[in-house]
Amino acid sequence: MANRLADSTSPYLRQHADNPVDWWQWGPEAFASARERDVPVLISIGYSTCHWCHVMAAESFSDETTAAQLNGEFVCIKVDREELPTVDSHYMNALQAMRGAGGWPMTIFTDADGRPFFTGTYFPPTPRQGMPSFRQVLTAITNTWDNERDRVAEIAGHLTGQLAGLADAITASLPAGAADTPLTDEELTAAVEQLAGSFDSTWGGFGTAPKFPPLMNLMQLIQHAARAGDHGALDMVRTTFARIASGGMRDQVEGGIARYSVDARWHVPHFEKMLYDNALYLRAAAEWHTLESAIVSRTAARVPVKHQALAAREAQETAEFLLDSLRTPEGAFASGLDADSVDEQGEHSEGAYYTLPLTRGSELVHFAPAGNVEDSGRGVLTRPDIHSWLTDGSADVDIRPWQVSEALEEKRVLLAERGTRARPHLDDKVVTEWNGLAITALARASAVFDEPRWAEAAGEAMTALLRTCDLRAMTLPRSSRGARPGPGAAGLVDWAGLARAGLALREAGFAPPAELSEQLEPAAPTAAGEQADVSGVGDEDPWLDLALRIGRHLLGTFIDASADPVTCYDGEDEVIGARTSDPTDNTAPAGRSAAAELFLLLGELTAETAGEHSWADLGHRLLGGYRALAAQAPRGCGWALYLSEHCATGPLRVATADPELVRAALRHPAVFVVDSRGPELKDPDSGQVRDGIAVVCRGTLCSLPLTGENALIAELEATT
């Protein structure tokens, strides 16, 4: 049979290239084949670092008998959910509508028009715990297709009708009128109080197991604590970070965090390490550090000093993990590391690279193995001494557990042991959205911790992204591999992430690469003599020009600002005509909140308007649409609440062209953005930018010019 997956840009699809299943890649040709053969379609959706995807692949897709049944009775399509998020979201909605829950691998059966009529996730090779075997499911689907086609058509038509209206229904459910203004202080306080109701005061985080790191809600709480002086919000931040930082979900040897913890104590992870989690963890840790540093500067208390030190450790080790373990040859960042790896018996097993025998615990002082992963007698490394140090009022603040010589020696030994094991598979696919998060986090953290290498790495990643796009034609891939674009076009979060990353590099003082300046040049006239719209584009401020061009593109492609509330669509798939819209901040900021952040930044950095609206007003309207969600489920809109905290009293902007003052400003928790080219910096007589000064602005109200870091910090403290 033809091997259609071997040349894919997706590592996940290439993992299945040698299956006996006659896989197709996503596209109209596969559905045309199903129509010609008059057979149903199996759509199998997953990603390369997914443990249960590997299990089903080994049990079913590698089995000759199962493959023969699939090839004879179905057209089979493999989809990488990270390459085609609109397809994944569309069928996840179908799965959740039919089953009440979702997950991967996703197993969807459709007709030749892509309309789903049966859904599921993992199916075992033999009946187990009330689940039918995969082959039993296949037989039932074939019988229903052959003998009850009217029933198939009825289910498919009804479910597709529901899905088609879902994007509009989500937007329609947002409150009209009330969405015109940012959330009030009372609404933001109520959201924090609701979070506190589900807070685990012992182990941090919210709810019970499994626990996902609540990174966007931590950003919200950090900003709320900074703005309102809320000690309850600060305690939730400290407890959660302390428990994660000392637990097993956090890789104590090489840095970085896994996707989630299967227990409530952050001990045993689901082992894949994803770029988006680590990018957000870095940004949250850096923001936490700015808050604790501000508290330290105002008091002589011991506790803030300890938390300030821990925040620095988390940010620094996470940044180094990104640079050491997730860089691609092109300079961008890979999607993630697999949960599975080859164990000592030569078998693929979950966590084999990260765990060690529980009996080794007696040999260790600073590290302790916890849990019993899959009853293997192996545990995950934790650092209980870190939490003990934080909570022991008598412990010396200068003796940090991760810096003592014995701990460093134990870490060296453990790292050497890992060097003898097979490393987990690296998914080297470059996802534009997640790279935007990583670039922004590294650029910001580089200023907070004065680490220029991080900004340089962020700039290299941005250059790699720019090489895959065409800003003249406004085309950008959702993903790429080896600079080769993947099958999906960029969605709302990808474009917004690219623009946000550019503005972060602008703050960090990273010079725009030649690739950007070349792409921002006016396009050549068309045959009809028409010139492309390049208003506002020039050579003076390429990063801002990039953000403006993308902002206008979002309004023309994904966002309808004339609607009330503002309508947002995340993306569209032309093969099945699916259009998706989800305002919830899930594992990363939603398209709606990512666009709101970009628009708020543009409102601070430029006097240009977006048609009849100001950029700031558009940002406020996007955030105002979160009112109902913030009141009922604040865990689902952490990024929107983080941005709303900045808007509650007006985003704080610092204008300065002095690199030292830029870094000083970004180390203050209340500062939203730094503008190195603000009009406040220009001499009224010569028009030249004045060096060595800073101006603090909230809206149109600005301070007098400030000279030196002490004056700047004093003004920021007085302003907040």
Residue pairs with C-beta under 8 A, 6 or more apart in sequence:
1 22
1 71
2 22
3 17
4 23
4 24
4 25
5 13
5 14
5 16
5 17
5 23
5 25
5 78
6 14
6 17
8 14
8 17
8 25
8 80
9 83
9 429
9 479
9 480
9 481
9 482
9 484
9 485
9 486
9 487
10 48
10 80
10 82
10 83
10 429
10 479
10 481
10 486
11 48
11 80
11 425
11 427
11 428
11 429
11 481
12 46
12 47
12 48
12 50
12 53
12 78
12 80
12 82
12 427
13 23
13 25
13 78
13 80
15 48
15 57
16 23
16 57
16 61
16 78
17 23
19 57
19 61
19 62
19 67
20 61
20 62
20 63
20 64
20 67
20 68
20 71
21 61
21 66
21 67
21 70
21 71
21 76
22 67
22 70
22 71
22 76
23 76
23 77
23 78
24 30
24 33
24 75
24 76
24 77
24 78
25 77
25 78
25 487
26 77
26 78
26 79
26 84
26 87
26 487
26 575
27 487
27 575
28 575
30 41
30 75
30 77
31 41
31 75
31 112
31 113
31 114
31 575
32 112
33 75
34 40
34 41
34 74
34 75
34 111
34 112
35 112
37 75
38 112
39 73
39 74
39 75
39 145
40 73
40 74
40 75
40 109
40 110
40 111
40 117
40 141
40 142
40 145
40 152
41 74
41 75
41 76
41 77
41 109
41 110
41 111
41 112
41 114
42 70
42 74
42 75
42 76
42 77
42 107
42 108
42 109
43 77
43 79
43 91
43 106
43 107
43 108
43 109
43 110
43 114
44 61
44 76
44 77
44 78
44 79
44 105
44 106
44 107
44 108
45 79
45 80
45 81
45 87
45 88
45 91
45 104
45 105
45 106
45 108
46 53
46 79
46 80
46 81
46 104
46 105
46 106
47 53
47 80
47 81
47 82
47 104
47 335
47 427
48 80
48 335
48 336
48 338
48 425
48 427
48 429
49 272
49 273
49 274
49 335
49 336
49 337
49 338
49 339
49 424
49 425
49 427
50 104
50 105
50 272
50 339
51 270
51 271
51 272
51 339
51 340
51 350
52 103
52 104
52 105
52 121
52 122
53 104
53 105
54 338
54 339
54 340
54 348
55 122
56 105
56 122
56 123
56 134
58 348
59 124
59 125
59 134
60 66
60 123
60 125
60 134
60 135
61 67
63 125
65 135
66 125
66 134
66 135
66 138
69 135
69 138
69 139
70 76
70 138
73 138
73 142
74 138
74 141
74 142
79 87
79 88
80 429
81 87
81 88
81 104
81 106
82 335
82 427
82 429
82 431
82 479
83 429
83 431
83 478
83 479
83 486
83 487
83 488
84 478
84 487
84 488
84 573
85 478
85 488
85 491
85 570
85 571
85 580
86 488
86 491
86 570
86 571
86 572
86 573
86 578
86 579
86 580
87 573
87 575
87 576
87 578
88 106
89 570
89 580
89 582
90 163
90 573
90 576
90 578
90 580
91 106
91 108
91 116
91 119
92 102
92 106
93 163
93 166
93 580
94 108
94 116
94 119
94 159
94 163
95 101
95 102
95 106
95 108
95 119
95 120
95 121
96 102
97 159
97 162
97 163
98 116
98 118
98 119
98 159
99 119
99 120
99 121
102 121
103 121
103 122
104 121
105 121
105 122
106 119
106 120
106 121
107 119
107 120
107 121
107 122
107 123
107 137
108 116
108 118
108 119
109 116
109 117
109 118
109 119
109 141
110 116
110 117
110 156
111 117
111 152
111 153
111 156
113 156
113 576
114 575
114 576
114 578
115 156
115 157
115 159
115 160
116 156
116 159
116 160
117 152
117 155
117 156
117 159
118 137
118 141
118 144
118 155
120 137
123 131
123 132
123 133
123 134
123 137
124 131
124 133
124 134
125 133
125 134
125 135
126 133
127 133
127 136
132 140
144 151
144 152
145 152
163 578
166 580
166 581
167 569
167 579
167 580
167 581
168 581
170 581
170 582
170 583
171 563
171 565
171 567
171 568
171 581
173 628
174 565
174 583
174 625
174 626
174 627
174 628
175 565
175 625
175 627
175 628
176 564
176 565
177 564
178 624
178 627
179 564
179 565
179 566
179 621
179 624
179 625
179 627
180 564
180 620
180 621
180 624
181 620
181 624
182 620
182 623
182 624
182 644
182 647
182 648
183 191
183 623
183 624
183 626
183 627
183 630
183 641
183 644
183 647
183 648
184 648
185 228
185 648
187 627
187 630
187 631
188 224
188 228
188 630
188 641
188 644
188 645
188 648
189 224
189 228
189 230
190 630
190 631
191 220
191 630
191 631
191 634
191 641
192 220
192 221
192 224
192 230
192 232
192 233
192 634
194 631
194 634
195 206
195 217
195 221
195 236
195 634
195 635
196 232
196 236
198 206
198 207
198 635
199 205
199 206
199 236
200 206
200 207
200 208
200 264
201 239
203 239
203 243
203 264
203 265
203 266
204 236
204 239
204 240
204 241
204 242
204 243
204 244
204 266
205 211
205 213
205 214
205 240
205 243
205 244
205 264
205 266
206 214
206 217
206 635
208 264
209 261
209 262
209 263
209 264
210 260
210 261
210 262
210 263
210 270
211 260
211 261
211 263
211 264
211 266
212 259
212 260
212 261
212 587
213 244
213 249
213 257
213 260
213 277
213 281
214 240
214 635
214 638
215 277
215 280
215 281
215 283
215 284
215 638
216 280
216 585
216 589
216 638
216 639
216 641
216 642
217 634
217 635
217 638
217 641
218 237
218 240
218 241
218 284
218 288
218 638
219 280
219 283
219 284
219 287
219 638
219 639
219 642
220 634
220 638
220 639
220 641
220 642
220 645
221 233
221 234
221 236
221 237
222 233
222 237
222 284
222 287
222 288
222 291
222 669
223 287
223 642
223 645
223 646
223 669
224 230
224 233
224 645
225 231
225 233
225 234
225 237
225 291
226 291
226 294
226 669
226 670
226 720
227 645
227 648
227 649
227 670
227 720
234 291
237 288
237 291
238 307
241 285
241 288
241 307
241 310
241 311
241 314
242 307
242 310
242 386
242 387
242 390
243 265
243 266
243 387
244 250
244 257
244 266
245 310
245 313
245 314
245 383
245 386
246 382
246 383
246 384
246 385
246 386
246 387
247 261
247 265
247 266
247 267
247 370
247 382
247 383
248 261
248 266
248 267
248 268
248 269
248 370
248 371
248 379
248 380
248 381
248 382
249 257
249 258
249 260
249 261
249 266
249 267
249 268
249 269
250 256
250 257
250 258
250 266
250 314
251 257
251 258
251 273
251 321
251 354
252 367
252 381
252 382
252 383
252 411
253 354
253 381
253 411
253 414
253 415
253 418
254 321
254 324
254 325
254 415
254 418
255 317
255 318
255 320
255 321
255 324
256 273
256 278
256 317
256 318
256 321
256 322
256 325
257 269
257 273
257 277
257 278
257 281
257 318
258 269
258 270
258 271
258 272
258 273
258 277
259 269
259 270
259 272
259 273
259 274
259 277
260 269
260 270
261 267
261 268
261 269
261 270
262 268
262 269
262 270
263 371
265 370
267 370
267 371
267 380
267 382
268 370
268 371
268 373
268 380
269 351
269 380
270 339
271 338
271 339
271 340
271 350
271 351
271 353
271 354
271 424
272 336
272 337
272 338
272 339
273 321
273 325
273 336
273 337
274 335
274 336
274 434
274 587
275 322
275 326
275 333
275 334
275 335
275 336
275 431
275 434
275 435
275 437
275 438
276 433
276 434
276 437
276 587
276 588
277 587
278 318
278 321
278 322
278 326
278 438
279 322
279 333
279 434
279 437
279 438
279 440
279 441
280 437
280 441
280 588
281 314
281 318
282 315
282 318
282 319
282 322
282 438
282 441
282 442
282 445
283 437
283 440
283 441
283 444
283 445
285 311
285 314
285 315
285 318
285 445
286 311
286 315
286 441
286 444
286 445
286 448
286 449
287 669
288 307
288 311
288 314
289 308
289 311
289 312
289 315
289 448
289 449
290 448
290 666
290 667
290 668
290 669
291 669
292 304
292 307
292 308
292 311
293 308
293 667
294 668
294 669
295 301
295 304
295 308
296 304
296 305
296 308
297 713
298 717
302 393
302 397
303 390
305 397
306 389
306 390
306 397
307 390
309 397
309 400
310 386
310 390
312 449
313 400
313 402
315 445
315 448
315 449
316 449
316 451
319 441
319 442
319 445
319 451
319 454
322 333
322 438
322 442
322 457
323 453
323 454
323 457
325 337
325 426
326 333
326 334
326 336
326 337
326 426
326 438
327 333
327 334
327 457
328 334
328 428
328 430
328 464
328 482
329 482
330 430
330 464
330 467
330 482
330 483
331 457
331 460
331 461
331 463
331 464
332 430
332 435
332 460
332 461
332 464
332 465
332 480
333 430
333 434
333 435
333 438
333 461
334 426
334 427
334 428
334 429
334 430
335 427
335 428
335 429
335 430
335 431
335 434
335 479
336 426
336 427
337 424
337 425
337 426
337 427
338 424
338 425
338 426
338 427
339 350
339 351
339 424
340 348
340 349
340 350
340 351
340 352
340 424
340 425
341 348
341 349
341 351
341 352
341 353
341 421
341 422
341 423
341 424
341 425
342 348
342 352
342 421
342 422
343 349
343 352
344 352
349 374
349 376
350 373
350 374
351 373
351 374
351 378
351 380
352 421
352 422
353 418
353 421
353 422
353 423
353 424
354 380
354 381
354 418
355 369
355 373
355 376
355 378
355 379
355 380
356 369
356 378
356 379
356 381
356 414
356 417
357 369
357 377
357 378
357 379
358 369
358 372
358 377
358 378
358 379
359 377
360 369
361 368
361 369
361 379
364 410
365 385
365 406
365 407
365 410
366 383
366 385
366 401
366 404
366 406
366 407
366 410
367 381
367 382
367 383
367 407
367 410
367 411
367 414
368 381
368 382
368 383
368 384
369 378
369 379
369 380
369 381
369 382
370 379
370 380
370 381
370 382
371 379
371 380
372 378
372 379
373 379
373 380
381 414
383 401
383 402
385 401
385 407
386 401
386 402
388 395
389 395
389 399
389 400
389 401
401 407
428 481
428 482
429 479
429 480
429 481
429 486
430 464
430 465
430 468
430 479
430 480
430 481
431 478
431 479
432 465
432 468
432 476
432 477
432 478
432 479
432 480
432 490
432 494
432 497
432 498
433 478
433 491
433 493
433 494
433 497
433 588
434 497
434 588
435 461
435 464
435 465
435 497
435 501
436 465
436 494
436 496
436 497
436 498
436 500
436 501
437 497
437 588
438 458
438 461
439 458
439 461
439 462
439 465
439 501
439 504
439 505
440 458
440 497
440 500
440 501
440 504
442 454
442 455
442 457
442 458
442 461
443 454
443 455
443 458
443 459
443 501
443 504
443 505
443 507
443 508
443 510
444 504
444 507
444 508
444 666
445 451
445 454
446 452
446 453
446 454
446 455
446 458
446 508
447 455
447 507
447 508
447 662
447 663
447 666
447 667
448 663
448 666
448 667
450 663
455 505
455 508
455 509
455 510
456 510
458 501
458 504
458 505
458 508
458 510
459 505
459 510
459 511
459 513
462 501
462 502
462 505
462 510
462 513
463 513
463 515
464 483
465 498
465 501
466 513
466 515
466 516
466 519
467 483
467 515
468 476
468 477
468 480
468 483
468 485
469 475
469 476
469 477
469 490
469 498
469 519
470 476
470 519
471 519
471 520
471 546
471 549
472 519
472 523
472 532
474 549
474 553
475 489
476 489
476 490
476 494
476 495
476 498
477 485
477 486
477 488
477 489
477 490
478 486
478 488
478 489
478 490
478 491
478 494
479 485
479 486
479 488
480 486
488 571
489 571
490 498
491 558
491 570
491 571
491 591
492 554
492 558
492 559
492 568
492 569
492 570
492 571
492 591
492 592
492 594
492 595
493 570
493 588
493 589
493 590
493 591
493 594
495 550
495 553
495 554
495 558
496 550
496 554
496 591
496 594
496 595
496 597
496 598
497 594
498 546
498 550
499 546
499 547
499 550
499 551
499 598
500 547
500 594
500 597
500 598
500 601
502 516
502 543
502 546
502 547
503 543
503 544
503 547
503 598
503 601
503 605
503 673
505 512
505 543
506 541
506 543
506 544
506 676
507 662
507 666
507 673
507 674
507 676
508 662
509 659
509 662
509 676
512 542
512 543
516 542
516 543
516 546
517 539
517 542
520 534
520 537
520 538
520 539
520 542
520 545
520 546
520 549
522 531
522 532
522 534
522 537
523 531
523 532
523 534
525 531
533 552
534 549
536 545
536 548
536 549
536 606
536 608
537 545
537 548
537 549
538 545
540 677
541 677
544 605
544 606
544 677
547 598
547 601
547 602
547 605
548 602
548 606
548 608
550 598
551 598
551 599
551 602
551 610
551 615
552 610
554 595
554 598
555 561
555 610
555 611
555 618
558 568
558 569
558 570
558 571
558 591
558 595
559 566
559 567
559 568
559 569
559 595
559 618
560 566
560 567
561 610
561 611
561 613
561 618
561 621
565 621
565 624
565 625
566 618
566 621
566 622
566 625
567 581
568 581
568 583
568 591
568 592
568 595
568 622
569 579
569 580
569 581
569 591
570 580
570 581
570 582
570 590
570 591
571 579
571 580
571 591
572 578
572 579
572 580
573 579
581 591
581 592
582 590
582 591
583 590
583 592
583 593
583 625
583 626
583 629
583 637
583 640
584 590
584 629
584 636
584 637
585 593
585 636
585 637
585 638
585 639
585 640
586 636
589 597
589 639
590 637
590 639
590 640
592 622
592 625
592 626
592 640
593 622
593 623
593 626
593 637
593 639
593 640
593 643
594 639
595 622
596 618
596 619
596 622
596 623
596 640
596 643
597 619
597 639
597 643
598 619
599 610
599 615
599 616
599 618
599 619
599 622
600 615
600 616
600 619
600 620
600 643
600 646
600 647
600 651
600 672
601 672
601 673
602 608
602 610
602 615
602 616
603 614
603 615
603 616
603 617
603 618
603 619
604 616
604 651
604 653
604 672
604 673
604 675
605 673
605 675
605 678
606 615
608 615
609 615
610 618
619 643
619 647
620 647
623 640
623 643
623 644
623 647
626 637
626 640
626 641
626 644
629 636
629 637
629 640
630 637
630 640
630 641
630 644
634 641
646 652
646 672
649 698
650 698
650 699
651 672
651 673
651 698
652 670
652 671
652 672
652 696
652 697
652 698
652 716
652 719
652 720
653 671
653 672
653 673
653 674
653 675
653 678
653 696
653 697
653 698
654 661
654 662
654 665
654 671
654 673
654 674
654 675
654 694
654 695
654 696
654 697
654 712
654 716
655 674
655 675
655 676
655 678
655 679
655 680
655 681
655 694
655 695
655 697
655 702
656 662
656 665
656 674
656 675
656 676
656 681
656 693
656 694
656 695
656 712
657 676
657 677
657 681
657 689
657 690
657 691
658 691
658 692
658 693
658 694
660 709
661 692
661 693
661 694
661 709
661 712
662 674
662 676
664 709
664 712
664 713
665 671
665 674
665 694
665 712
665 716
666 674
668 713
668 716
670 716
670 719
670 720
671 716
677 689
678 695
678 697
680 695
680 697
680 702
680 705
681 689
681 690
681 693
681 695
682 688
682 689
682 690
683 689
683 690
690 705
692 707
692 708
693 705
693 706
693 707
694 705
694 706
694 711
694 712
695 702
695 703
695 704
695 705
695 706
696 702
696 703
696 706
696 712
696 715
696 716
696 719
697 703
698 719
703 715
703 719
706 712
706 715
